[in-house]
């Protein structure tokens, strides 16, 4: 499986875990998410990214995300992006 597919799948796992993560001490923290679980939490996305690359390598398939409610972005002109 290529790294893009790994990240896509891990992103789905993160979104599924997000409601529980929002109830935890991790709310508003940056996390490394891999294999369906949090592998570390940090103050900044840069810290999380640097640690993830150090631990799992460039093609590790990890997700770096902030634990915060998802925002819906309204797109008034979707035909522009086809």
Backbone as ProteinMPNN parsed JSONL, in Angstrom:
{"seq_chain_A": "XXXXXXXXXXXXXXXXXXXXXXXXXXXXXXXXXXXXXXXXXXXXXXXXXXXXXXXXXXXXXXXXXXXXXXXXXXXXXXXXXX", "coords_chain_A": {"N_chain_A": [[0.853, -1.176, 0.0], [0.585, 2.208, -0.846], [1.945, 5.317, 0.471], [0.084, 7.408, 0.352], [-2.385, 6.129, 0.374], [-2.205, 4.916, 2.885], [-2.231, 7.184, 4.552], [-4.731, 8.23, 3.89], [-6.444, 6.222, 4.874], [-5.737, 6.294, 7.582], [-6.568, 8.862, 8.197], [-9.333, 8.55, 8.031], [-9.698, 6.867, 10.225], [-8.89, 8.607, 12.252], [-10.901, 10.607, 12.079], [-13.087, 9.056, 12.843], [-12.403, 8.518, 15.48], [-12.403, 11.006, 16.602], [-14.721, 12.17, 18.05], [-14.501, 10.943, 20.625], [-11.898, 11.689, 21.313], [-12.208, 14.431, 21.569], [-13.429, 14.632, 24.007], [-11.471, 14.186, 25.773], [-8.34, 14.878, 27.531], [-6.85, 15.658, 25.414], [-8.04, 17.489, 23.806], [-7.755, 20.319, 21.745], [-5.043, 19.912, 21.419], [-2.173, 19.024, 19.436], [-1.813, 16.037, 17.663], [-0.082, 12.943, 16.959], [-1.308, 10.519, 14.952], [-1.667, 7.152, 14.468], [-2.136, 3.876, 13.241], [-4.704, 3.753, 14.277], [-4.596, 4.969, 16.771], [-3.532, 7.425, 19.225], [-0.269, 8.49, 19.12], [1.278, 10.35, 20.316], [1.21, 13.611, 21.842], [1.174, 17.186, 21.415], [2.136, 20.676, 21.731], [2.342, 22.144, 19.375], [1.794, 21.877, 15.803], [4.125, 21.653, 14.316], [5.983, 20.569, 16.159], [4.778, 18.062, 16.542], [4.902, 17.004, 13.929], [7.69, 16.914, 13.459], [8.489, 15.049, 15.419], [7.007, 12.804, 14.629], [8.127, 12.227, 12.111], [10.721, 11.621, 12.937], [10.281, 9.325, 14.511], [8.73, 7.568, 12.874], [9.451, 7.848, 10.241], [9.614, 9.337, 6.939], [7.696, 8.275, 5.192], [5.764, 7.164, 6.85], [2.987, 6.978, 7.092], [1.445, 8.259, 8.974], [-0.845, 10.539, 10.63], [-1.035, 13.957, 11.275], [-2.771, 15.984, 13.382], [-4.945, 18.476, 14.743], [-6.776, 18.232, 17.678], [-9.816, 19.113, 17.54], [-13.136, 20.434, 17.102], [-14.606, 19.507, 13.986], [-14.744, 21.607, 11.138], [-17.158, 22.853, 8.907], [-16.802, 23.737, 5.616], [-18.163, 26.005, 3.534], [-18.792, 25.979, 0.136], [-19.36, 28.138, -2.299], [-19.19, 27.929, -5.047], [-18.923, 25.255, -6.435], [-18.489, 24.254, -8.99], [-16.199, 25.418, -9.957], [-14.109, 23.893, -9.186], [-13.959, 21.509, -10.502]], "CA_chain_A": [[0.0, 0.0, 0.0], [1.419, 3.411, -0.907], [1.806, 6.211, 1.616], [-1.147, 8.197, 0.229], [-3.483, 5.272, 0.834], [-2.045, 4.777, 4.343], [-2.678, 8.428, 5.176], [-6.19, 8.317, 3.698], [-7.082, 5.303, 5.833], [-5.501, 6.803, 8.936], [-7.439, 10.036, 8.341], [-10.67, 8.024, 8.333], [-9.664, 6.386, 11.617], [-8.855, 9.783, 13.122], [-12.245, 11.213, 12.098], [-13.959, 8.182, 13.632], [-12.003, 8.623, 16.886], [-12.46, 12.396, 17.038], [-15.68, 12.466, 19.13], [-13.941, 10.526, 21.912], [-10.719, 12.504, 21.594], [-12.663, 15.755, 21.995], [-13.837, 14.535, 25.417], [-10.286, 13.852, 26.567], [-7.366, 15.947, 27.788], [-6.184, 15.963, 24.151], [-8.747, 18.567, 23.098], [-6.919, 21.47, 21.376], [-3.637, 19.513, 21.306], [-1.775, 18.405, 18.18], [-1.49, 14.631, 17.904], [0.345, 11.992, 15.935], [-2.293, 9.444, 14.942], [-1.169, 6.055, 13.646], [-2.699, 2.571, 13.596], [-5.939, 3.925, 15.024], [-4.42, 5.484, 18.13], [-2.654, 8.567, 19.419], [1.111, 8.09, 19.416], [1.915, 11.451, 21.015], [0.495, 14.886, 21.749], [2.119, 18.29, 21.395], [1.612, 22.047, 21.693], [2.286, 22.673, 18.005], [1.835, 20.934, 14.694], [5.526, 21.467, 13.928], [6.566, 19.602, 17.098], [4.201, 16.751, 16.239], [5.44, 16.545, 12.654], [9.104, 16.566, 13.623], [8.583, 13.801, 16.19], [6.481, 11.715, 13.803], [9.154, 11.872, 11.111], [11.832, 10.987, 13.642], [9.888, 7.996, 14.988], [8.082, 6.694, 11.9], [9.988, 8.076, 8.911], [8.89, 10.223, 6.018], [6.571, 7.548, 4.593], [5.188, 6.37, 7.935], [1.534, 6.84, 6.997], [0.823, 8.89, 10.132], [-1.63, 11.764, 10.459], [-0.845, 15.008, 12.271], [-4.027, 16.73, 13.398], [-5.323, 19.13, 15.995], [-8.023, 17.676, 18.207], [-10.775, 20.209, 17.636], [-14.321, 20.119, 16.298], [-14.451, 19.696, 12.549], [-15.457, 22.754, 10.583], [-17.719, 22.682, 7.574], [-16.452, 24.859, 4.757], [-19.168, 26.185, 2.501], [-18.213, 26.3, -1.162], [-20.45, 28.706, -3.094], [-19.005, 27.704, -6.484], [-18.214, 23.971, -6.592], [-18.154, 23.996, -10.399], [-14.858, 25.951, -10.22], [-13.102, 22.93, -8.741], [-14.108, 20.239, -11.241]], "C_chain_A": [[0.902, 1.244, 0.0], [1.077, 4.362, 0.243], [0.524, 7.037, 1.543], [-2.358, 7.398, 0.708], [-3.404, 5.072, 2.345], [-2.587, 6.015, 5.057], [-4.186, 8.585, 5.033], [-6.917, 7.451, 4.72], [-6.914, 5.796, 7.271], [-6.351, 8.031, 9.205], [-8.866, 9.612, 8.67], [-10.734, 7.544, 9.775], [-9.659, 7.563, 12.594], [-10.24, 10.423, 13.217], [-13.214, 10.372, 12.925], [-13.661, 8.308, 15.128], [-12.22, 10.018, 17.455], [-13.502, 12.677, 18.124], [-15.16, 12.071, 20.515], [-12.739, 11.372, 22.291], [-11.108, 13.894, 22.1], [-13.081, 15.779, 23.465], [-12.646, 14.329, 26.344], [-9.412, 15.081, 26.813], [-6.657, 16.39, 26.509], [-6.87, 17.078, 23.36], [-7.821, 19.776, 22.954], [-5.417, 21.177, 21.367], [-3.405, 18.961, 19.905], [-1.355, 16.98, 18.485], [-0.872, 13.979, 16.677], [-0.643, 10.846, 16.046], [-1.817, 8.377, 13.976], [-1.723, 4.737, 14.166], [-3.908, 2.694, 14.521], [-5.785, 4.442, 16.428], [-3.466, 6.675, 18.142], [-1.285, 8.059, 19.85], [1.895, 9.187, 20.119], [1.093, 12.704, 20.874], [1.459, 16.024, 22.036], [1.394, 19.63, 21.387], [1.439, 22.541, 20.264], [2.311, 21.549, 16.974], [3.262, 20.649, 14.25], [6.216, 20.462, 14.844], [6.074, 18.185, 16.794], [4.794, 16.179, 14.956], [6.896, 16.109, 12.786], [9.268, 15.243, 14.368], [8.079, 12.609, 15.38], [7.492, 11.276, 12.747], [10.332, 11.17, 11.758], [11.495, 9.537, 14.003], [9.444, 7.043, 13.887], [8.595, 6.87, 10.475], [9.073, 8.915, 8.041], [7.635, 9.563, 5.452], [5.832, 6.692, 5.613], [3.685, 6.191, 7.894], [0.783, 7.443, 8.171], [0.007, 10.105, 9.715], [-1.265, 12.699, 11.599], [-2.112, 15.85, 12.23], [-4.215, 17.391, 14.755], [-6.666, 18.556, 16.425], [-8.95, 18.853, 18.498], [-11.995, 19.828, 16.804], [-14.062, 20.383, 14.825], [-15.287, 20.881, 12.101], [-15.968, 22.391, 9.204], [-17.377, 23.932, 6.771], [-17.464, 24.914, 3.622], [-18.48, 26.63, 1.227], [-19.32, 26.828, -2.061], [-20.34, 28.42, -4.588], [-18.269, 26.387, -6.73], [-17.818, 23.667, -8.036], [-16.754, 24.52, -10.748], [-13.764, 24.919, -9.935], [-13.208, 21.588, -9.441], [-12.92, 20.013, -12.147]], "O_chain_A": [[1.867, 1.315, 0.761], [0.045, 4.218, 0.898], [-0.066, 7.338, 2.58], [-3.245, 7.937, 1.37], [-4.436, 5.06, 3.017], [-3.312, 5.904, 6.046], [-4.849, 9.032, 5.969], [-7.88, 7.888, 5.35], [-7.844, 5.719, 8.074], [-6.812, 8.226, 10.33], [-9.531, 10.242, 9.492], [-11.72, 7.79, 10.469], [-10.33, 7.53, 13.626], [-10.7, 10.746, 14.312], [-14.065, 10.916, 13.629], [-14.572, 8.213, 15.95], [-12.221, 10.191, 18.673], [-13.174, 13.39, 19.073], [-15.368, 12.806, 21.48], [-12.575, 11.735, 23.456], [-10.426, 14.465, 22.951], [-13.084, 16.839, 24.092], [-12.803, 14.301, 27.564], [-9.719, 16.181, 26.353], [-5.94, 17.39, 26.517], [-6.335, 17.551, 22.358], [-7.186, 20.202, 23.918], [-4.608, 22.104, 21.312], [-4.339, 18.484, 19.261], [-0.629, 16.733, 19.448], [-1.096, 14.388, 15.538], [-0.8, 10.263, 17.118], [-1.589, 8.657, 12.799], [-1.775, 4.506, 15.373], [-4.117, 1.874, 15.414], [-6.728, 4.375, 17.217], [-2.704, 6.898, 17.202], [-1.158, 7.301, 20.812], [3.054, 8.984, 20.481], [0.355, 12.859, 19.901], [2.423, 15.87, 22.786], [0.205, 19.711, 21.079], [0.494, 23.274, 19.971], [2.778, 20.44, 17.234], [3.577, 19.528, 13.85], [6.953, 19.596, 14.37], [6.854, 17.233, 16.791], [5.148, 15.002, 14.904], [7.284, 15.056, 12.28], [10.092, 14.412, 13.988], [8.661, 11.526, 15.441], [7.682, 10.08, 12.524], [10.882, 10.227, 11.192], [12.316, 8.637, 13.825], [9.738, 5.849, 13.943], [8.206, 6.112, 9.587], [7.914, 9.163, 8.375], [6.62, 10.231, 5.255], [5.33, 5.618, 5.28], [3.152, 5.331, 8.596], [-0.403, 7.165, 8.348], [0.146, 10.625, 8.608], [-1.195, 12.281, 12.755], [-2.487, 16.37, 11.179], [-3.708, 16.921, 15.774], [-7.581, 18.418, 15.613], [-8.874, 19.491, 19.547], [-11.899, 18.994, 15.904], [-13.392, 21.349, 14.458], [-16.381, 21.126, 12.609], [-15.294, 21.708, 8.433], [-17.64, 25.052, 7.209], [-17.594, 23.968, 2.846], [-17.673, 27.559, 1.243], [-20.142, 26.049, -2.542], [-21.299, 28.645, -5.326], [-17.123, 26.393, -7.181], [-16.891, 22.89, -8.267], [-16.182, 24.095, -11.751], [-12.63, 25.064, -10.393], [-12.592, 20.617, -8.999], [-12.862, 19.003, -12.848]]}, "name": "protein", "num_of_chains": 1, "seq": "XXXXXXXXXXXXXXXXXXXXXXXXXXXXXXXXXXXXXXXXXXXXXXXXXXXXXXXXXXXXXXXXXXXXXXXXXXXXXXXXXX"}
